[in-house]
Amino acid sequence: MSETLQQTPGLPVPKSGARKRFAFLLSLTLLGLLLLLWVILAVSTDSFATTGNFVNLMRQASLWTIIAIGQTFVIITAGIDLSVGAVVGLASTVVAMLLVAHVPIALACLITLVMGVAIGMFHGFAIVQMRLPPFITTLASLTALRGIGLLMTGGQTIAGFPHSFGAFSRGAVLGIPNLFWMVILVAIPAGLLLHQTRWGRHIYAAGSNPEAARLSGINVGRTIYLAYIISATLAAFAGILTASRIGIGVATTGDGWELQSIASSVIGGTSLFGAVGTVIGPILGAILLTTINNGANLLNVNPFWQRVITGGLIIVIVYFDQRRRRRS
């Protein structure tokens, strides 16, 4: 049996042309909206269109973008990962404790990433072997991982990193913050995996109709494992970068970031119904949400309005996604 979806008879994937057109048009729309928002904020405030503000915006967007890319892999399989914010907090705690214990930086980061892989494997096991719903599995992890982090630290912050570890997040190359270079480091292989490989095609197929994909010879369980491992590992990576940026390890870091990752992915065009999504989408979505938050702060807008705007964007995107699904 052929490994490629295009050659597999009867495989239930959305029409490739329609999916690509929708993704391309939505990306152009988001890019246009983002540029318009930048122009409005540049005119409305004196501090938005400054080098310092743009660098700060890119750094904050970088952390959300990394976990949003991982979340996108999961949502394409018609799943959800509510634990990514807790993984960020636990990872920042673990890497901090290792560094304070004088473990070399590279080894401390590697151990923390392996922890992320283990969490993703647990999620895959619970969903595939135990047949638990992704929502329940990752919601339980969110609660448990927060508790583990707080138990490890006694609710205290962990400080005392090597100077080079904290300096990395504050540095820049060619005028671009190091944190945003990490987005590029993640986005390029993620895009190649999702859009140019057999594994990527299997992820789309698993999100479209898992039973038909299984009958077509695809190992759906292994595909789901892969998606959740990517999500948890990227969340752990974001936790390492967060610890570097704020200079301390805090178990409660990343609180609410699971919602930001889902919002960034959905606003970027990933369908909550599965089988639709790109890597560029969550990048634009995260930058848009970060710009809204940044602009609201500069304009002294009530921060609660930021949540209202984010919720409204999600409703609009999901509405148009449903209309697209009805037409296809």
C-alpha positions, 0 to 999 in steps of 0.5 A: 500500500502506498505511503503517500496520501495522494496515492491512497484511494478513499483517504478522507482528507480535505480537498488540498486546493481548497485548504491551501486557498483558505490558508493563503487568503487567511494568512494574507488577511491576518498580515493585512490586519497586522500591518493596519494595526501597526500603522494605527498604533504608530500614529496613536502612540509615540512609543509603539514605533520604536526599536525598543518596543518592537524588540520587546514585542518580538520577544514576547511573541516568540514564547507564545509562537513556539507553544502555538506551533506545537499546539497546531500539530495537536489541533490538526489531529482534532485534539487539544493540549491544555497542559502547555502552560503548565509544561512551560512552568514546570520546565522553567522550574526544572531547568532552574533547579538544574542550573542552580545545582551547577549542571552544565547549561547544555545538559540542563536544557537537554534534560528539560527537553527530555522531560517534555518528550516524556510528558508528550508520550504520556499524553499519547499513551493516555489518549491512544492506549487508555482511550481517554479524551484529549481534553480530559487527559491534558486538563488533568496534566495541567493541574498535576504538573502545576502541583508538581512544580509547586511541590518541587519548589515549595512555592518559591522562585529559583534564582542564581543562574549563570550569567550566560544563560540569562544573557542569551534571551537579552541578546540579538543577532543582526538586530533580531532578538535571539528569542525570535531566532528560536522561533525561526529555528522551530518554524522551519523544521516544523513547516517541513515536517507538516507540509513536506513529509509523509508524517505531516500528511498522516497528521492531516489524515488522522484529524480528518477521519481516523478510522478511514486513515487507519483502514488506509494503512496509516498508524494513527496511534503513532501519529497522535503520539508524534503530535503530542510529543511535539507539543509538549517538547516545544512547551518545555523549550518555551519554558527554558527560554522563559526562565532565561528571559525572566531570570528565575524559575517559577512553577506558575510561569505560563499560567493561561498560556494554553489559551493563548496558544489555542487562540493563536493557532485558531486565529491563524487558521487552524480548524478546531475540527481537525485536518486544517492548519499551517505553521505560518498561521500560529506565527501570525496569530501570536504576533497579532495577539501580542500586538493587541496586548502591547497596543492596549497597554500603551493606550492605557486600555483596560486589560479586560478588553484584550480578552474580549477582542481575542474572544471576538477574533476566535468567534469570527475565525471559527464562523468562517471556518464552519462556512468553508467546511459546509461548502467543501 
